[in-house]
């Protein structure tokens, strides 16, 4: 007798599922996948760990290994009323550290926490002190003729800390030039600085500003046009100021007279120079600088030099004229000297 057996569809489906599961298990055992490594936070540093209110500290978060890609590290302050920090710092791929800034808000203590991939580290304790702040900026005068200088003073609310207090400075208009900063020495409460101004054709108002420990102060300065002609100059020699030498066989005075700081209501058109030792010589220039003034041996007394002396006293004067007909008073410098330098019989 012949018997026909048919396999039911349900049996065939079950066999297929079993085979598939076995294949998957076999494949899993042949190709195991290891755990994915993650980079963690190693340290959080602050420098300095003590700052005055309004100051800042530089923070650095370091990873335990180089970042495999750009990694955003979450930052938080334990006391935002004392110290504030950005919400995140980014470590670039292949790097191990990133910098951030902590701003001191009020007196107290706080720590900064950095978190990445479930790991976190705390910084050392940051102490915010009630250090001095900038209390004022004052000027020697509130109005100055353009071309002249003015003294400014910054004053703190208390003695400057160890290392001094660096006060940032700025001027609101190109008519004034101020240094980028001035340092109040440790233990002192004030420091002075110099403001330079340029000549102007009218009145210009400028503001001198300073900033320290989160506090800014300012003072107003009015730069005005000259109302009278004023001569001013300096004497510089080949090696030092106020010292000239005889040169060119005694026919020139090796030094420079510089009258660029002279001012006048109009355009200065002439600078009248005189210079005297034994006799007086004079020259008029159309520009503010006279280099290598002309002389001869009669300019000096006959040799020899007085006993114990190595130079002769020199007197230089300047008078200026402007395009409006103004003439300045004579400016005199009696503190210069001339070295004979082996000419004219010396």
C-alpha positions as CSV (number, residue, x, y, z in Angstrom):
1,X,0.0,0.0,0.0
2,X,1.3,3.5,-0.9
3,X,1.0,6.3,1.7
4,X,1.0,10.0,0.7
5,X,2.3,12.4,3.5
6,X,2.0,16.1,3.2
7,X,3.8,18.6,5.4
8,X,1.4,21.3,6.7
9,X,2.2,25.0,6.1
10,X,2.4,25.6,9.9
11,X,5.2,23.0,10.3
12,X,7.1,24.5,7.5
13,X,6.9,28.0,8.9
14,X,8.1,26.8,12.3
15,X,11.1,25.1,10.8
16,X,12.0,28.3,8.9
17,X,11.9,30.4,12.1
18,X,14.0,28.0,14.0
19,X,16.6,28.0,11.2
20,X,16.7,31.8,11.1
21,X,17.2,32.1,14.9
22,X,20.0,29.5,14.7
23,X,21.6,31.5,11.9
24,X,21.4,34.8,13.9
25,X,22.8,33.2,17.0
26,X,25.6,31.6,15.0
27,X,26.4,34.9,13.4
28,X,26.4,36.6,16.8
29,X,28.9,34.2,18.2
30,X,31.1,34.5,15.2
31,X,31.2,38.3,15.1
32,X,31.0,39.7,18.7
33,X,30.7,43.6,19.0
34,X,32.7,45.1,21.9
35,X,31.5,48.0,24.0
36,X,31.8,51.6,22.6
37,X,34.4,53.6,24.5
38,X,33.5,57.1,25.7
39,X,35.7,60.1,26.7
40,X,35.3,61.4,30.2
41,X,36.3,64.6,32.1
42,X,39.6,64.3,33.9
43,X,40.1,67.7,35.6
44,X,38.7,71.2,35.9
45,X,41.3,74.0,36.8
46,X,40.9,77.7,37.6
47,X,43.5,80.5,37.5
48,X,43.5,82.4,39.7
49,X,41.3,80.9,42.4
50,X,40.7,84.2,44.1
51,X,39.4,87.3,42.2
52,X,37.7,90.5,43.2
53,X,34.1,91.3,42.4
54,X,33.8,92.1,38.7
55,X,37.0,90.2,37.9
56,X,37.4,87.0,35.9
57,X,39.2,83.7,36.3
58,X,40.4,81.5,33.4
59,X,39.1,78.0,33.5
60,X,40.4,74.9,31.7
61,X,38.6,71.5,31.4
62,X,40.8,68.6,30.5
63,X,39.6,65.2,29.1
64,X,41.0,61.8,30.0
65,X,41.7,61.1,26.3
66,X,41.6,63.1,23.0
67,X,38.1,63.8,21.8
68,X,37.1,61.6,18.8
69,X,34.9,64.5,17.6
70,X,33.9,67.9,18.7
71,X,32.7,67.5,22.2
72,X,30.4,69.9,24.0
73,X,31.2,69.9,27.8
74,X,28.4,71.2,30.0
75,X,29.4,73.7,32.6
76,X,27.6,74.9,35.7
77,X,28.3,77.1,38.7
78,X,27.4,75.9,42.2
79,X,26.4,79.5,43.1
80,X,25.4,81.7,40.2
81,X,25.0,84.6,42.6
82,X,28.8,84.5,43.2
83,X,30.2,83.3,39.9
84,X,28.8,82.8,36.5
85,X,30.1,80.6,33.6
86,X,29.1,79.9,30.1
87,X,26.8,76.8,29.7
88,X,29.3,74.8,27.6
89,X,32.8,74.6,26.4
90,X,33.8,72.8,23.2
91,X,36.8,70.5,22.9
92,X,37.8,70.1,19.2
93,X,38.4,66.6,17.7
94,X,41.8,65.3,18.6
95,X,42.2,67.9,21.5
96,X,42.1,67.2,25.2
97,X,41.2,70.6,26.7
98,X,39.1,73.6,26.3
99,X,39.2,77.0,28.0
100,X,36.3,79.0,29.5
101,X,35.8,82.2,31.6
102,X,34.3,82.6,35.0
103,X,32.9,86.0,36.0
104,X,32.9,87.1,39.6
105,X,29.5,88.6,40.5
106,X,29.5,89.0,44.3
107,X,31.6,88.1,47.4
108,X,31.5,84.4,48.3
109,X,32.7,81.0,47.1
110,X,31.6,78.7,44.2
111,X,32.8,75.7,42.3
112,X,32.5,75.0,38.5
113,X,31.3,71.5,37.4
114,X,32.1,70.1,34.0
115,X,30.1,67.1,32.6
116,X,30.5,64.9,29.6
117,X,29.2,61.4,28.8
118,X,27.9,60.8,32.3
119,X,31.2,61.8,34.0
120,X,31.7,65.1,35.9
121,X,34.5,66.9,37.8
122,X,34.5,69.9,40.0
123,X,37.0,72.8,40.0
124,X,38.8,74.0,43.1
125,X,36.9,76.5,45.1
126,X,36.8,80.0,43.6
127,X,36.8,82.8,46.2
128,X,35.3,86.1,45.2
129,X,36.5,89.0,47.3
130,X,35.2,92.5,47.8
131,X,38.3,94.0,46.3
132,X,38.6,97.7,45.3
133,X,36.8,99.0,42.3
134,X,37.3,102.1,40.2
135,X,35.7,105.0,42.0
136,X,36.6,108.0,39.7
137,X,38.6,109.5,36.8
138,X,39.6,113.1,37.2
139,X,41.5,115.5,34.9
140,X,43.9,118.3,35.7
141,X,41.7,120.6,33.6
142,X,38.3,120.3,31.9
143,X,39.4,122.4,28.9
144,X,42.7,122.4,27.0
145,X,44.1,124.1,23.9
146,X,44.7,121.5,21.2
147,X,48.3,120.4,21.0
148,X,48.9,120.5,24.8
149,X,48.8,117.7,27.3
150,X,46.5,117.0,30.3
151,X,47.2,114.8,33.3
152,X,44.5,112.3,34.3
153,X,44.1,110.4,37.6
154,X,42.3,107.1,38.3
155,X,41.2,106.5,41.8
156,X,40.2,103.2,43.4
157,X,37.7,102.6,46.2
158,X,40.5,101.0,48.3
159,X,44.2,100.0,48.1
160,X,45.2,98.1,45.0
161,X,45.8,94.4,45.6
162,X,49.2,92.6,45.4
163,X,50.5,93.0,41.8
164,X,48.7,96.3,41.4
165,X,45.4,97.1,39.6
166,X,45.4,97.4,35.8
167,X,42.9,100.1,34.8
168,X,41.9,100.0,31.1
169,X,41.7,103.5,29.5
170,X,40.2,104.9,26.2
171,X,39.4,108.2,24.5
172,X,36.1,108.8,22.6
173,X,37.6,111.0,19.9
174,X,40.8,110.9,17.8
175,X,41.6,114.4,19.0
176,X,42.8,112.8,22.2
177,X,45.4,110.1,22.7
178,X,45.5,108.1,26.0
179,X,47.5,105.0,27.0
180,X,45.7,101.7,26.8
181,X,46.0,101.3,30.6
182,X,47.5,102.6,33.8
183,X,48.6,100.5,36.8
184,X,47.7,101.5,40.3
185,X,50.7,100.2,42.4
186,X,49.9,97.6,45.1
187,X,48.8,99.4,48.3
188,X,48.1,102.7,46.5
189,X,44.6,104.0,45.6
190,X,45.5,106.2,42.6
191,X,47.7,106.6,39.6
192,X,48.2,109.3,37.0
193,X,48.5,109.2,33.2
194,X,49.0,111.7,30.4
195,X,46.5,112.6,27.7
196,X,47.9,114.1,24.5
197,X,45.7,116.3,22.3
198,X,46.0,117.6,18.7
199,X,45.4,121.0,17.3
200,X,41.8,121.7,16.3
201,X,39.9,124.3,14.3
202,X,37.1,124.6,16.8
203,X,36.0,123.2,20.1
204,X,35.7,119.4,20.3
205,X,34.3,117.5,23.3
206,X,36.0,114.2,24.2
207,X,35.4,111.6,26.9
208,X,38.2,109.9,28.8
209,X,37.0,106.5,30.1
210,X,38.4,103.9,32.5
211,X,37.4,100.4,33.6
212,X,38.4,98.1,36.5
213,X,36.8,95.3,38.4
214,X,33.6,95.6,36.4
215,X,33.2,99.3,37.1
216,X,33.5,102.1,34.5
217,X,34.0,105.8,35.0
218,X,34.6,108.7,32.7
219,X,35.5,112.4,32.5
220,X,34.8,115.0,29.9
221,X,37.5,117.1,28.2
222,X,37.0,120.1,26.0
223,X,39.7,120.5,23.3
224,X,39.7,124.1,22.0
225,X,41.2,126.2,19.2
226,X,44.1,128.5,20.3
227,X,43.1,132.1,20.9
228,X,46.7,133.4,21.0
229,X,49.9,132.2,19.3
230,X,52.2,130.2,21.7
231,X,55.7,129.2,20.9
232,X,57.0,125.9,22.3
233,X,60.0,123.7,21.3
234,X,62.6,121.2,22.4
235,X,66.4,120.8,21.8
236,X,67.9,117.4,20.9
237,X,71.5,116.6,20.1
238,X,73.2,113.6,18.5
239,X,73.4,111.6,21.7
240,X,71.0,113.3,24.2
241,X,68.5,116.1,24.7
242,X,69.6,119.6,25.4
243,X,73.2,118.8,24.2
244,X,74.7,120.1,20.9
245,X,78.1,119.7,19.4
246,X,80.1,121.8,16.9
247,X,80.6,120.1,13.6
248,X,81.6,120.8,9.9
249,X,84.7,122.6,11.1
250,X,82.7,124.9,13.3
251,X,80.2,126.0,10.7
252,X,77.2,124.1,11.9
253,X,75.7,123.2,15.3
254,X,75.0,119.5,15.4
255,X,71.5,119.4,17.0
256,X,67.8,119.9,16.2
257,X,65.4,122.6,17.4
258,X,61.8,121.2,17.2
259,X,58.9,123.6,17.4
260,X,56.0,121.2,16.4
261,X,54.2,121.7,19.7
262,X,53.7,125.4,19.0
263,X,50.1,126.5,18.6
264,X,48.3,129.5,17.0
265,X,44.7,130.5,16.0
266,X,45.8,130.5,12.3
267,X,48.2,128.4,10.4
268,X,51.8,129.0,11.6
269,X,53.8,130.4,8.7
270,X,57.2,131.2,10.3
271,X,59.4,130.1,13.1
272,X,62.0,132.7,14.2
273,X,65.0,131.0,15.9
274,X,67.9,132.6,17.8
275,X,70.7,130.7,19.5
276,X,73.5,132.3,21.6
277,X,76.7,131.3,23.3
278,X,79.3,134.1,22.9
279,X,77.4,135.7,20.0
280,X,73.9,135.3,18.7
281,X,72.9,133.7,15.4
282,X,69.4,133.6,14.0
283,X,67.4,131.7,11.3
284,X,63.7,131.8,10.2
285,X,62.2,128.6,9.0
286,X,58.9,127.9,7.2
287,X,58.5,124.6,9.0
288,X,58.7,123.8,12.7
289,X,62.1,122.0,12.7
290,X,65.5,123.5,12.4
291,X,68.3,120.9,11.9
292,X,72.0,121.7,11.9
293,X,71.7,125.5,12.6
294,X,74.4,127.6,10.8
295,X,77.1,129.1,13.0
296,X,80.9,129.8,12.8
297,X,83.7,129.9,15.3
298,X,82.7,133.3,16.6
299,X,79.7,131.5,18.1
300,X,82.0,130.3,20.9
301,X,84.3,132.2,23.2
302,X,88.0,132.0,22.4
303,X,89.8,128.9,23.7
304,X,90.5,127.4,26.1
305,X,87.5,126.2,28.0
306,X,87.1,127.6,31.5
307,X,88.9,125.5,34.1
308,X,86.9,122.4,35.0
309,X,84.3,122.9,32.2
310,X,83.6,120.7,29.2
311,X,80.9,122.7,27.5
312,X,79.4,126.1,27.0
313,X,75.9,127.2,28.1
314,X,73.5,127.6,25.1
315,X,70.4,129.8,25.0
316,X,67.8,129.1,22.3
317,X,64.7,131.2,21.7
318,X,61.6,130.9,19.4
319,X,58.9,133.3,18.2
320,X,56.2,132.1,15.8
321,X,53.9,134.0,13.3
322,X,50.6,132.7,12.0
323,X,48.4,133.4,8.9
324,X,46.1,135.7,10.9
325,X,48.9,138.1,11.8
326,X,49.4,136.7,15.3
327,X,52.9,136.8,16.8
328,X,53.8,134.8,19.9
329,X,55.7,135.8,22.9
330,X,59.3,134.7,22.8
331,X,59.9,131.2,24.2
332,X,63.3,130.8,25.9
333,X,65.4,127.7,26.7
334,X,68.5,128.5,28.8
335,X,69.2,124.9,29.8
336,X,71.0,123.6,26.7
337,X,74.8,123.3,26.2
338,X,77.4,123.0,23.4
339,X,80.4,120.7,23.3
340,X,83.3,122.2,21.2
341,X,84.3,118.6,20.0
342,X,87.8,119.6,19.0
343,X,87.0,122.4,16.6
344,X,87.7,126.1,16.5
345,X,90.9,125.7,18.4
346,X,89.5,123.6,21.3
